[in-house]
Amino acid sequence: MKLIPTSAILAALVAGALSVTSFAAVAQEKTITHAQGETTITGVPSKVLVSDWAAFDNLTALGIPVAGLPGSNAPGYLADSVPADALKIGSLQEPDFEGIAAAEADLYIVASRSRTAYPTGSEILPTIDLSVSNNALIQGVKDNITKLGEIFEVSDKAAELNANLDAKVAEVKAAAEGKGTAMVLVTNAGNVGVYGPDSRVSWIHNEIGMVSPMAEVDDGDHGGDTVSFEFILEANPDWLFVIDRDAGVGENTGAAAALLDNELVNQTNASQNGHIVYLDPQAAYITMHGYSGLMLLLDQVLAGLNA
């Protein structure tokens, strides 16, 4: 019997190990399709930076720690989840790219207000854009949760969250049936606008099925489709859902209620029947694409409809 030299056996073992390692590395690569293209991620990211509070909301709901966050506009309902030692990486619109580069992270997530940071971010590290189309908002949130579940290998948790969201939507939709028309108002620096089917809370019309009394709505980025108090009375909705933008960005809390407490609005069916619901302004205006914020808003709409 011919003996194989020990050196040859060791060489074969090393080659085999390298082959397995190489195969494992390839197997761990994921190509993620997102709003601005495709990004390849190797392994499960352990250090994550986000320039979007809705992305932070979704990651927190999935139990994924976040190492870097925007330095301002943290929604109150997420305050207890923000790590005290998290790296501050600039504002939503102006990320700190030097800090992002120095962090040596595995993944950077942008969306909505920070989506313009994608080209620069993607030159520094793997970057994905989780922006959501408002006219299919709830489905967009579910898609992002599924995508994050895949990236961080927590797909079972992602499926659980999406099932919870589906159940809540079905519950609110059932409560809304036969309840009449709904107008979504946004107040902004003393002005009033209407949000419609392409807005931050489009799901009230698109997914919940509450019809707007307006035939057409020109959704604006900040203030919606500007209307007068006379117009609101003429439209005479059965329900008013209100977003106080000033409170959402940290200014003049309570301004919306004071603004709408007037002779004309008080004559509407909504006011006469106690059907004015004030939505959490930060969840509705800042983190409208986040799981916990969306569930909070759905619960507020549900509570109003069942009151």
C-alpha positions as MATLAB code, in Angstrom:
seq = 'MKLIPTSAILAALVAGALSVTSFAAVAQEKTITHAQGETTITGVPSKVLVSDWAAFDNLTALGIPVAGLPGSNAPGYLADSVPADALKIGSLQEPDFEGIAAAEADLYIVASRSRTAYPTGSEILPTIDLSVSNNALIQGVKDNITKLGEIFEVSDKAAELNANLDAKVAEVKAAAEGKGTAMVLVTNAGNVGVYGPDSRVSWIHNEIGMVSPMAEVDDGDHGGDTVSFEFILEANPDWLFVIDRDAGVGENTGAAAALLDNELVNQTNASQNGHIVYLDPQAAYITMHGYSGLMLLLDQVLAGLNA';
ca = [
       0.000    0.000    0.000;
       1.336    3.385   -1.021;
       1.538    5.862    1.865;
       0.431    9.451    1.247;
       2.923   11.953    2.676;
       1.708   13.907    5.689;
       2.431   17.156    3.875;
       0.098   16.154    1.050;
      -2.687   15.343    3.542;
      -2.254   18.725    5.236;
      -2.259   20.500    1.889;
      -5.488   18.744    0.938;
      -7.117   19.631    4.264;
      -6.109   23.282    3.937;
      -7.391   23.416    0.358;
     -10.661   21.849    1.479;
     -11.043   24.319    4.333;
     -10.348   27.230    2.025;
     -12.869   25.866   -0.434;
     -15.545   25.584    2.297;
     -14.718   29.071    3.573;
     -14.867   30.473    0.076;
     -18.206   28.724   -0.566;
     -19.595   30.034    2.728;
     -18.583   33.588    1.860;
     -20.319   33.353   -1.518;
     -23.383   31.776    0.094;
     -23.671   34.663    2.552;
     -23.814   37.298   -0.171;
     -27.255   38.876   -0.670;
     -28.228   41.186   -3.476;
     -30.861   43.580   -2.161;
     -33.130   45.392   -4.605;
     -34.249   48.780   -3.308;
     -35.591   52.158   -4.441;
     -32.329   53.238   -6.116;
     -30.989   49.984   -7.481;
     -29.269   46.909   -6.097;
     -26.742   46.522   -3.279;
     -24.710   43.430   -2.432;
     -24.320   42.671    1.266;
     -21.972   39.981    2.560;
     -23.020   38.239    5.754;
     -25.343   39.700    8.374;
     -24.523   43.364    9.063;
     -23.467   43.865   12.678;
     -22.954   47.646   12.634;
     -25.795   49.604   11.063;
     -26.230   53.327   10.442;
     -29.556   54.939    9.518;
     -30.481   58.418    8.311;
     -34.213   57.784    8.582;
     -36.371   57.465   11.679;
     -38.832   55.095   10.015;
     -35.951   52.740    9.230;
     -34.907   52.957   12.875;
     -38.516   52.219   13.867;
     -38.593   49.104   11.673;
     -35.213   47.843   12.855;
     -36.201   48.369   16.489;
     -39.434   46.423   15.936;
     -37.334   43.591   14.495;
     -34.942   43.662   17.455;
     -31.959   44.880   15.412;
     -29.579   47.279   17.228;
     -28.615   50.500   15.445;
     -25.195   52.094   15.919;
     -25.703   55.455   14.192;
     -28.726   57.766   14.001;
     -29.808   61.269   12.946;
     -28.913   63.857   15.549;
     -32.360   65.451   15.716;
     -36.144   65.004   15.298;
     -36.351   61.721   17.226;
     -40.082   60.919   17.561;
     -41.341   60.878   21.144;
     -42.854   57.413   20.839;
     -39.382   56.045   19.971;
     -37.457   58.004   22.607;
     -37.006   55.055   24.967;
     -35.554   52.953   22.139;
     -32.806   55.390   21.113;
     -29.424   54.135   22.425;
     -27.738   56.714   24.643;
     -24.354   55.918   23.085;
     -25.511   55.930   19.457;
     -23.289   57.767   17.003;
     -24.919   60.965   15.686;
     -24.501   61.072   11.912;
     -25.938   64.461   10.980;
     -29.496   65.477   10.186;
     -32.103   63.741    8.031;
     -31.384   65.991    5.049;
     -27.667   66.527    5.700;
     -25.863   63.359    6.835;
     -22.346   63.636    8.232;
     -20.433   61.653    5.627;
     -17.094   62.053    7.391;
     -18.599   60.528   10.524;
     -20.274   57.810    8.456;
     -16.966   56.903    6.796;
     -15.113   56.910   10.125;
     -17.693   54.589   11.701;
     -16.591   51.668    9.507;
     -20.107   50.230    9.527;
     -21.478   47.280    7.554;
     -24.660   48.901    6.246;
     -26.094   52.389    5.790;
     -29.843   52.932    5.311;
     -31.445   56.018    3.794;
     -35.073   56.733    2.888;
     -37.594   59.502    2.282;
     -35.931   62.766    3.394;
     -32.395   61.310    3.236;
     -32.691   59.500   -0.090;
     -30.485   62.091   -1.821;
     -27.608   60.827    0.349;
     -27.627   57.473   -1.439;
     -25.051   58.241   -4.206;
     -22.440   59.504   -1.729;
     -23.250   56.895    0.908;
     -22.980   54.044   -1.576;
     -19.422   55.118   -2.424;
     -18.457   54.725    1.232;
     -20.165   51.491    2.281;
     -23.067   49.197    1.282;
     -26.130   51.478    1.226;
     -29.813   50.831    0.590;
     -32.730   53.211    0.053;
     -35.946   52.151    1.802;
     -38.121   54.980    0.472;
     -41.817   54.081    0.209;
     -44.444   55.195   -2.293;
     -47.208   56.883   -0.317;
     -49.979   55.704   -2.631;
     -49.262   52.131   -1.497;
     -47.935   53.032    1.931;
     -48.883   50.011    4.018;
     -47.651   47.560    1.394;
     -44.417   49.555    1.191;
     -43.898   49.284    4.942;
     -44.519   45.539    4.794;
     -42.069   45.165    1.899;
     -39.379   46.999    3.869;
     -39.941   44.830    6.932;
     -39.646   41.725    4.754;
     -36.459   43.081    3.176;
     -34.893   43.861    6.548;
     -35.890   40.405    7.758;
     -33.970   38.924    4.856;
     -30.909   41.115    5.388;
     -30.650   40.389    9.115;
     -31.923   36.798    8.904;
     -34.971   37.423   11.085;
     -37.595   36.573    8.483;
     -39.837   34.826   11.038;
     -40.010   38.013   13.112;
     -40.666   40.063    9.978;
     -43.541   37.765    9.032;
     -44.969   38.128   12.547;
     -44.877   41.933   12.342;
     -46.516   41.924    8.922;
     -49.249   39.585   10.150;
     -49.903   41.959   13.063;
     -50.117   44.868   10.648;
     -52.505   43.006    8.344;
     -54.752   42.145   11.281;
     -54.797   45.743   12.513;
     -55.616   47.101    9.055;
     -58.469   44.615    8.726;
     -59.793   45.656   12.147;
     -59.723   49.369   11.306;
     -61.228   48.757    7.869;
     -64.132   46.895    9.448;
     -64.663   49.695   11.970;
     -64.671   52.295    9.175;
     -67.324   50.552    7.110;
     -70.442   52.686    6.822;
     -68.935   55.539    8.854;
     -69.130   58.096    6.022;
     -66.578   60.430    4.485;
     -63.240   61.443    5.950;
     -61.032   64.445    5.352;
     -57.412   64.403    6.494;
     -56.228   67.878    7.463;
     -52.692   69.078    8.067;
     -52.103   72.370    9.854;
     -48.906   74.261    9.178;
     -47.978   77.702   10.544;
     -51.580   78.868   10.732;
     -52.604   77.374    7.393;
     -54.807   74.346    6.738;
     -54.382   71.816    3.956;
     -55.958   68.524    2.921;
     -53.988   65.310    2.507;
     -55.223   62.850   -0.102;
     -54.396   59.550   -1.854;
     -50.685   60.326   -2.347;
     -50.003   61.749    1.103;
     -48.209   60.576    4.231;
     -51.464   59.097    5.574;
     -52.939   57.996    2.249;
     -53.870   54.652    3.811;
     -56.919   56.232    5.468;
     -58.390   56.520    1.984;
     -56.521   53.836    0.008;
     -56.340   50.925    2.452;
     -58.966   51.695    5.096;
     -61.485   52.798    2.484;
     -62.779   56.048    3.989;
     -63.785   58.196    1.023;
     -62.713   61.827    0.796;
     -65.467   64.388    0.148;
     -63.079   66.057   -2.318;
     -63.090   64.771   -5.892;
     -59.417   65.606   -6.336;
     -56.642   66.461   -3.896;
     -53.306   67.989   -4.867;
     -51.086   66.606   -2.125;
     -48.315   68.969   -1.106;
     -45.056   67.933    0.507;
     -45.666   69.868    3.720;
     -49.023   71.594    3.834;
     -51.239   69.452    1.638;
     -53.793   71.035   -0.693;
     -54.474   74.414    0.957;
     -58.137   75.019    1.806;
     -60.200   77.555    3.737;
     -62.484   76.973    6.701;
     -65.380   77.822    4.403;
     -64.321   75.037    2.084;
     -64.150   72.541    4.943;
     -67.699   73.451    5.940;
     -68.882   73.188    2.340;
     -67.275   69.732    1.995;
     -68.802   68.848    5.379;
     -66.964   65.577    6.097;
     -68.285   63.053    8.602;
     -64.797   62.671   10.052;
     -61.757   64.875   10.373;
     -58.341   63.318   10.994;
     -55.858   66.044   11.873;
     -52.059   66.237   11.723;
     -50.398   69.124   13.531;
     -47.234   69.602   11.467;
     -45.922   72.298   13.799;
     -46.023   69.820   16.693;
     -44.517   67.146   14.455;
     -41.381   69.192   13.883;
     -41.176   70.397   17.478;
     -43.003   73.714   17.284;
     -46.243   75.049   18.833;
     -47.827   71.917   20.250;
     -51.606   72.225   20.263;
     -51.763   74.808   17.484;
     -53.987   72.608   15.321;
     -56.745   72.266   17.918;
     -56.765   76.024   18.531;
     -56.816   76.765   14.807;
     -59.733   74.444   14.066;
     -61.831   75.579   17.001;
     -63.801   78.149   15.027;
     -67.388   78.864   14.032;
     -67.126   77.331   10.563;
     -65.379   74.043   11.427;
     -67.640   73.652   14.451;
     -70.636   73.458   12.106;
     -69.348   70.402   10.230;
     -70.810   66.940   10.766;
     -67.413   65.856   12.093;
     -67.365   68.496   14.807;
     -71.038   68.215   15.674;
     -70.692   64.464   16.238;
     -67.348   64.555   18.045;
     -65.572   62.971   15.083;
     -62.355   64.996   15.065;
     -59.338   62.765   15.711;
     -55.887   64.264   16.298;
     -53.204   61.865   15.086;
     -49.749   61.556   16.622;
     -47.972   64.314   14.658;
     -44.525   62.727   14.633;
     -45.755   59.287   13.608;
     -47.905   60.866   10.888;
     -45.377   63.397    9.613;
     -41.874   62.096   10.427;
     -42.044   58.283   10.652;
     -45.118   57.471    8.574;
     -43.270   54.500    7.024;
     -42.305   52.884   10.339;
     -44.030   49.832   11.793;
     -44.590   51.077   15.360;
     -45.629   54.541   14.207;
     -48.077   53.108   11.696;
     -49.552   50.765   14.308;
     -49.909   53.745   16.667;
     -51.796   55.730   14.015;
     -54.041   52.790   13.166;
     -54.890   52.411   16.850;
     -55.721   56.108   17.089;
     -58.019   55.929   14.046;
     -59.619   52.777   15.455;
     -60.188   54.377   18.869;
     -61.792   57.383   17.206;
     -64.090   55.274   15.036;
     -65.174   53.145   18.000;
     -65.661   56.021   20.453;
];
